[in-house]
Amino acid sequence: MTDSLLNKASHLAVPLGLYTAAGVVAVAQAAGQQPRALWLVGLGFAFCTGTGAYLLDRVKLRDAWADPPDRRAHPARAAFIGRHRHAVRWLIVILTITGGALGALLSWVLVAGLVAMLVGVFVYAGRPRGRRARPKDVLLAKNAFVAVGITGLASATAWSIAGGLGAWRGAALAIGHVFVRVLADSVLCDLDDAAADGAFGTETIATRFGAAGAWAVSDGLRLVMGVVMLLVPWGAWWPRMAWGVATIVSTLGLRTIRPKRVRDWVDLRLPLEAAVVAAVLVFV
């Protein structure tokens, strides 16, 4: 039963909603911002937006637009989404309305960000590939698209919650830290889809250079960013140190475990790190 519930949560993009919310925490913490009551509003907004956006990518606006590579790579998820497609589309509507209401409490910029995120999903892969490649099909473009979207939303939300992110250098490091992490994570998540992507012409690091290449690029980016957080003297010292150590330790930890399917591990890693860093910062 537990496994079934966890699978359903994964199919419904709950880990990805948590990942998006954790991005807000990561930006705010690394920029030296302190927790406040509005964080709950901002995290709720990010969760609803992230979950809704990924569900839209999975269910599409029309049944005929379902992505063949996704069906081949994740048959259980595709079957679940297919059986409940109407309910999932209504869930997207509910998440969009809820996210919009929460975002409006902080800033109308976030409402615009929510709309941009949903439009971005449609541009990214709203319809199956035709004669022209979509951003989702282009080497590194798909990873950059995801990284810009999540980092932009997380940064705007953190900014709205805190009324700013402090000095520009600290803010730039905090935002850059999350961007590199999301970019690296998206490269690693492509491992689960490599066979299907290759069959349908979607180019990724995993299809071009294999699993070893994807691990090397993802881990390399994360380890470099971890060292940068430790050494570059911008922003608040303790949050920067905590995130630098968390990044390095979690990178080496997942590489040691090396699970057969990595997506859910990667999606849940950032929320776990954010919680650990928050616990550390309480005592310093």
The 8 nearest C-alpha neighbors of each residue, nearest first, counted from 0:
[[1, 3, 2, 4, 5, 6, 7, 8],
 [0, 2, 4, 3, 5, 6, 7, 8],
 [1, 3, 5, 0, 4, 6, 7, 8],
 [4, 2, 0, 6, 1, 5, 7, 8],
 [5, 3, 7, 1, 6, 2, 8, 0],
 [4, 6, 2, 8, 3, 7, 1, 9],
 [5, 7, 9, 3, 4, 8, 2, 10],
 [8, 6, 10, 4, 9, 5, 11, 3],
 [9, 7, 5, 11, 13, 6, 10, 4],
 [8, 10, 6, 12, 7, 11, 13, 14],
 [9, 11, 7, 76, 12, 8, 6, 79],
 [10, 12, 8, 9, 13, 7, 54, 50],
 [13, 11, 9, 15, 50, 10, 14, 54],
 [12, 14, 16, 15, 8, 11, 9, 50],
 [15, 13, 17, 16, 12, 266, 267, 18],
 [16, 14, 18, 12, 17, 13, 266, 50],
 [15, 17, 46, 50, 49, 13, 19, 18],
 [16, 18, 14, 20, 15, 19, 46, 21],
 [17, 19, 15, 21, 16, 20, 266, 270],
 [18, 20, 22, 16, 21, 17, 49, 45],
 [21, 19, 45, 17, 42, 46, 23, 22],
 [22, 20, 270, 24, 18, 23, 19, 17],
 [21, 23, 25, 19, 20, 24, 153, 26],
 [24, 22, 153, 21, 20, 26, 157, 25],
 [25, 23, 21, 27, 22, 26, 28, 273],
 [24, 26, 22, 28, 23, 27, 29, 21],
 [27, 25, 173, 29, 23, 24, 28, 174],
 [26, 28, 24, 30, 32, 157, 25, 29],
 [29, 27, 31, 25, 30, 32, 26, 24],
 [28, 30, 173, 238, 26, 31, 239, 27],
 [31, 29, 27, 170, 28, 173, 169, 32],
 [32, 30, 235, 28, 29, 27, 238, 33],
 [33, 31, 27, 28, 30, 34, 161, 164],
 [32, 34, 35, 31, 28, 27, 161, 30],
 [35, 33, 38, 32, 36, 37, 28, 27],
 [36, 34, 37, 38, 33, 39, 160, 161],
 [35, 37, 38, 39, 34, 40, 160, 41],
 [38, 36, 40, 39, 35, 160, 41, 105],
 [37, 39, 41, 36, 40, 35, 42, 160],
 [40, 38, 42, 37, 41, 43, 36, 35],
 [41, 39, 37, 43, 38, 42, 101, 44],
 [42, 40, 38, 44, 43, 39, 156, 45],
 [41, 43, 45, 20, 39, 44, 40, 38],
 [44, 42, 46, 40, 41, 45, 39, 47],
 [43, 45, 98, 41, 47, 42, 101, 46],
 [46, 44, 20, 42, 48, 43, 47, 19],
 [45, 47, 16, 43, 20, 49, 48, 44],
 [48, 46, 94, 98, 44, 50, 45, 49],
 [47, 49, 45, 51, 46, 50, 98, 52],
 [50, 48, 16, 52, 46, 51, 19, 47],
 [49, 51, 16, 47, 53, 12, 52, 48],
 [52, 50, 91, 54, 48, 49, 53, 94],
 [53, 51, 55, 49, 54, 50, 117, 48],
 [52, 54, 56, 55, 50, 51, 49, 12],
 [53, 55, 57, 51, 56, 52, 58, 50],
 [56, 54, 52, 59, 53, 58, 57, 51],
 [55, 57, 53, 54, 59, 58, 120, 52],
 [58, 56, 54, 55, 59, 53, 80, 65],
 [57, 59, 55, 56, 54, 84, 80, 65],
 [60, 58, 55, 61, 56, 57, 65, 64],
 [59, 61, 58, 62, 55, 64, 125, 88],
 [62, 60, 63, 64, 59, 65, 58, 126],
 [61, 63, 64, 65, 59, 60, 58, 84],
 [62, 64, 61, 65, 126, 59, 127, 66],
 [63, 65, 126, 62, 61, 127, 59, 66],
 [66, 64, 63, 62, 59, 67, 127, 58],
 [65, 67, 127, 69, 68, 64, 70, 126],
 [68, 66, 70, 69, 71, 65, 127, 199],
 [69, 67, 195, 71, 70, 66, 196, 72],
 [70, 68, 72, 71, 67, 66, 73, 77],
 [69, 71, 67, 74, 77, 68, 73, 72],
 [70, 72, 68, 69, 74, 73, 195, 67],
 [71, 73, 69, 192, 195, 70, 68, 74],
 [74, 72, 76, 70, 75, 71, 69, 77],
 [73, 75, 77, 70, 76, 71, 78, 72],
 [76, 74, 78, 77, 73, 79, 70, 10],
 [75, 77, 79, 10, 73, 78, 74, 80],
 [78, 76, 74, 80, 70, 79, 75, 81],
 [77, 79, 81, 75, 76, 80, 74, 82],
 [80, 78, 76, 82, 81, 77, 75, 83],
 [81, 79, 77, 83, 84, 78, 82, 76],
 [80, 82, 78, 84, 79, 83, 77, 58],
 [83, 81, 79, 80, 84, 78, 85, 77],
 [82, 84, 80, 86, 81, 85, 87, 79],
 [83, 85, 87, 81, 80, 86, 82, 88],
 [86, 84, 88, 87, 83, 89, 82, 81],
 [85, 87, 89, 83, 88, 84, 90, 91],
 [88, 86, 90, 84, 89, 85, 83, 91],
 [87, 89, 91, 85, 90, 86, 84, 92],
 [90, 88, 92, 86, 91, 87, 93, 85],
 [89, 91, 87, 93, 88, 92, 94, 86],
 [90, 92, 51, 94, 88, 89, 93, 95],
 [93, 91, 89, 95, 90, 94, 96, 88],
 [94, 92, 90, 96, 95, 91, 97, 89],
 [95, 93, 91, 97, 47, 92, 96, 98],
 [94, 96, 92, 98, 93, 97, 99, 91],
 [97, 95, 99, 93, 98, 94, 100, 92],
 [98, 96, 94, 100, 99, 95, 93, 101],
 [97, 99, 44, 95, 101, 47, 100, 96],
 [98, 100, 102, 96, 110, 97, 101, 95],
 [99, 101, 97, 103, 98, 102, 96, 104],
 [102, 100, 98, 104, 44, 103, 99, 40],
 [101, 103, 99, 109, 104, 105, 100, 110],
 [104, 102, 107, 106, 100, 105, 101, 99],
 [105, 103, 101, 102, 106, 100, 40, 107],
 [104, 106, 103, 102, 159, 160, 107, 101],
 [107, 105, 103, 108, 109, 102, 104, 159],
 [106, 108, 110, 103, 109, 111, 102, 105],
 [107, 109, 111, 106, 110, 112, 155, 102],
 [110, 108, 112, 102, 107, 111, 106, 113],
 [111, 109, 107, 113, 112, 99, 108, 102],
 [110, 112, 108, 114, 109, 113, 115, 107],
 [111, 113, 109, 115, 110, 114, 116, 108],
 [112, 114, 116, 110, 115, 111, 48, 109],
 [115, 113, 111, 117, 116, 112, 118, 110],
 [116, 114, 112, 118, 113, 117, 119, 111],
 [115, 117, 119, 113, 114, 118, 112, 120],
 [118, 116, 120, 114, 119, 115, 52, 113],
 [119, 117, 115, 121, 120, 116, 114, 122],
 [118, 120, 116, 122, 117, 121, 115, 123],
 [121, 119, 123, 117, 118, 122, 56, 124],
 [125, 120, 122, 118, 119, 123, 124, 117],
 [121, 123, 119, 120, 124, 125, 118, 134],
 [124, 122, 120, 134, 121, 135, 119, 133],
 [125, 123, 126, 121, 122, 135, 120, 133],
 [121, 126, 124, 122, 120, 59, 123, 56],
 [125, 127, 64, 124, 128, 65, 66, 121],
 [128, 126, 66, 64, 129, 65, 124, 125],
 [127, 129, 132, 133, 126, 130, 131, 124],
 [130, 128, 131, 127, 132, 133, 126, 136],
 [129, 131, 132, 128, 133, 127, 200, 136],
 [130, 132, 129, 133, 128, 136, 134, 127],
 [131, 133, 136, 128, 130, 134, 137, 129],
 [132, 134, 135, 136, 124, 123, 128, 131],
 [135, 133, 123, 141, 136, 137, 140, 132],
 [136, 134, 141, 133, 123, 137, 124, 140],
 [135, 137, 201, 133, 134, 202, 132, 138],
 [138, 136, 140, 134, 202, 135, 141, 139],
 [137, 139, 202, 203, 140, 136, 141, 204],
 [140, 138, 142, 141, 143, 137, 203, 204],
 [141, 139, 143, 137, 142, 138, 134, 144],
 [142, 140, 135, 144, 134, 139, 143, 137],
 [143, 141, 139, 145, 144, 140, 182, 185],
 [142, 144, 146, 140, 145, 141, 147, 139],
 [145, 143, 141, 147, 142, 146, 140, 148],
 [146, 144, 148, 142, 143, 147, 149, 141],
 [147, 145, 143, 182, 181, 149, 148, 144],
 [146, 148, 150, 144, 145, 151, 149, 143],
 [149, 147, 145, 151, 146, 150, 152, 144],
 [148, 150, 152, 146, 151, 147, 153, 145],
 [151, 149, 153, 147, 152, 178, 148, 146],
 [152, 150, 154, 148, 149, 153, 147, 155],
 [151, 153, 149, 155, 150, 154, 156, 148],
 [154, 152, 23, 150, 156, 22, 151, 155],
 [153, 155, 157, 151, 156, 152, 150, 158],
 [156, 154, 158, 152, 157, 153, 151, 159],
 [155, 157, 159, 153, 158, 154, 41, 152],
 [156, 158, 154, 160, 23, 27, 159, 155],
 [159, 157, 163, 155, 161, 156, 162, 160],
 [160, 158, 156, 162, 157, 161, 105, 155],
 [161, 159, 157, 158, 162, 37, 156, 38],
 [160, 162, 163, 158, 159, 157, 164, 32],
 [161, 163, 159, 158, 160, 164, 157, 165],
 [164, 162, 158, 161, 165, 159, 157, 160],
 [163, 165, 170, 158, 30, 166, 161, 32],
 [166, 164, 163, 167, 170, 30, 169, 31],
 [167, 165, 169, 168, 170, 164, 234, 30],
 [166, 168, 170, 169, 171, 165, 164, 172],
 [169, 167, 171, 170, 166, 233, 172, 234],
 [234, 168, 170, 233, 172, 171, 30, 167],
 [169, 171, 167, 173, 30, 168, 172, 164],
 [172, 170, 168, 174, 169, 173, 175, 167],
 [171, 173, 175, 169, 170, 174, 176, 168],
 [174, 172, 29, 170, 26, 176, 30, 171],
 [173, 175, 171, 177, 176, 172, 26, 170],
 [176, 174, 178, 172, 177, 173, 171, 179],
 [175, 177, 173, 174, 179, 178, 172, 180],
 [176, 178, 180, 174, 175, 179, 181, 150],
 [179, 177, 175, 181, 180, 150, 176, 146],
 [180, 178, 182, 176, 177, 181, 183, 175],
 [179, 181, 177, 183, 182, 178, 221, 184],
 [182, 180, 184, 146, 178, 183, 179, 185],
 [181, 183, 179, 146, 185, 180, 184, 142],
 [184, 182, 217, 180, 186, 181, 185, 179],
 [185, 183, 181, 187, 186, 182, 180, 188],
 [184, 186, 188, 182, 187, 183, 142, 181],
 [187, 185, 183, 184, 189, 188, 217, 213],
 [186, 188, 184, 189, 185, 190, 213, 217],
 [189, 187, 262, 185, 190, 186, 191, 184],
 [190, 188, 192, 187, 191, 186, 193, 205],
 [189, 191, 193, 188, 192, 205, 187, 210],
 [190, 192, 189, 193, 260, 188, 261, 262],
 [193, 191, 189, 72, 190, 195, 196, 194],
 [192, 194, 196, 190, 206, 195, 191, 205],
 [195, 193, 197, 196, 192, 198, 72, 206],
 [194, 196, 68, 198, 197, 72, 192, 193],
 [197, 195, 201, 193, 199, 198, 194, 192],
 [196, 198, 194, 200, 195, 199, 206, 201],
 [197, 199, 195, 196, 200, 194, 68, 201],
 [198, 200, 196, 197, 201, 195, 68, 67],
 [199, 201, 197, 198, 196, 202, 136, 195],
 [202, 200, 136, 196, 199, 197, 137, 203],
 [201, 203, 138, 137, 136, 206, 200, 207],
 [204, 202, 138, 206, 205, 207, 139, 201],
 [203, 205, 207, 213, 206, 208, 186, 212],
 [204, 206, 209, 213, 203, 210, 208, 207],
 [207, 205, 203, 193, 209, 204, 197, 208],
 [208, 206, 204, 205, 209, 203, 202, 212],
 [209, 207, 212, 205, 204, 206, 210, 213],
 [208, 210, 205, 212, 211, 206, 207, 213],
 [209, 211, 213, 212, 205, 214, 190, 208],
 [212, 210, 214, 209, 213, 215, 208, 205],
 [211, 213, 208, 215, 209, 210, 214, 216],
 [212, 214, 205, 210, 216, 215, 204, 211],
 [213, 215, 217, 211, 212, 216, 218, 210],
 [216, 214, 212, 218, 213, 217, 219, 211],
 [217, 215, 219, 213, 214, 218, 212, 220],
 [218, 216, 183, 214, 220, 219, 215, 187],
 [217, 219, 221, 215, 220, 216, 214, 222],
 [218, 220, 216, 222, 217, 221, 215, 223],
 [221, 219, 223, 217, 218, 222, 183, 216],
 [220, 222, 224, 218, 223, 219, 180, 225],
 [223, 221, 225, 219, 224, 247, 220, 218],
 [222, 224, 226, 220, 225, 221, 219, 227],
 [223, 225, 227, 221, 222, 226, 220, 228],
 [226, 224, 243, 222, 228, 246, 223, 227],
 [225, 227, 229, 223, 228, 224, 230, 222],
 [228, 226, 224, 230, 229, 225, 231, 223],
 [229, 227, 243, 225, 226, 239, 230, 231],
 [230, 228, 226, 243, 240, 227, 231, 239],
 [229, 231, 227, 228, 232, 226, 240, 225],
 [230, 232, 227, 233, 228, 229, 226, 172],
 [233, 231, 230, 234, 236, 229, 228, 235],
 [234, 232, 169, 231, 168, 235, 172, 236],
 [169, 233, 235, 30, 236, 31, 168, 232],
 [234, 236, 31, 238, 237, 239, 30, 233],
 [235, 237, 239, 238, 240, 234, 232, 233],
 [236, 238, 240, 239, 235, 241, 280, 283],
 [239, 237, 241, 29, 240, 236, 235, 28],
 [238, 240, 236, 242, 237, 228, 241, 29],
 [241, 239, 243, 237, 229, 238, 242, 236],
 [242, 240, 238, 244, 243, 239, 276, 237],
 [241, 243, 245, 239, 244, 240, 246, 238],
 [242, 244, 225, 228, 240, 246, 229, 241],
 [243, 245, 247, 241, 246, 242, 248, 240],
 [246, 244, 242, 248, 243, 247, 249, 241],
 [247, 245, 243, 225, 249, 244, 248, 242],
 [246, 248, 250, 244, 225, 222, 245, 249],
 [247, 249, 245, 251, 250, 246, 252, 244],
 [250, 248, 252, 246, 251, 247, 245, 253],
 [251, 249, 247, 252, 248, 253, 246, 254],
 [250, 252, 254, 248, 249, 253, 255, 247],
 [253, 251, 249, 255, 254, 250, 248, 256],
 [254, 252, 256, 255, 250, 251, 257, 249],
 [253, 255, 257, 251, 252, 256, 250, 214],
 [254, 256, 252, 253, 257, 251, 250, 258],
 [257, 255, 253, 254, 258, 252, 251, 259],
 [256, 258, 254, 255, 253, 259, 261, 252],
 [259, 257, 260, 256, 261, 253, 264, 254],
 [258, 260, 261, 257, 191, 256, 190, 262],
 [261, 259, 258, 191, 262, 263, 190, 264],
 [260, 262, 264, 258, 263, 265, 188, 259],
 [261, 263, 188, 265, 264, 266, 260, 191],
 [264, 262, 266, 265, 261, 267, 14, 9],
 [265, 263, 261, 267, 262, 266, 268, 260],
 [264, 266, 268, 262, 263, 267, 261, 184],
 [265, 267, 263, 264, 14, 268, 18, 15],
 [266, 268, 264, 265, 270, 269, 14, 263],
 [269, 267, 265, 271, 266, 270, 264, 272],
 [268, 270, 272, 271, 267, 18, 273, 21],
 [271, 269, 21, 273, 272, 267, 268, 18],
 [272, 270, 274, 268, 269, 273, 275, 267],
 [271, 273, 269, 275, 274, 270, 276, 268],
 [272, 274, 270, 276, 271, 275, 277, 269],
 [273, 275, 277, 271, 272, 276, 278, 270],
 [276, 274, 272, 278, 277, 273, 271, 279],
 [275, 277, 279, 273, 278, 274, 241, 272],
 [276, 278, 274, 280, 275, 279, 273, 281],
 [279, 277, 275, 281, 276, 280, 274, 282],
 [278, 280, 276, 281, 277, 282, 275, 283],
 [279, 281, 277, 283, 282, 278, 276, 238],
 [282, 280, 278, 279, 283, 277, 276, 275],
 [283, 281, 280, 279, 278, 277, 276, 237],
 [282, 280, 281, 279, 237, 278, 238, 277]]
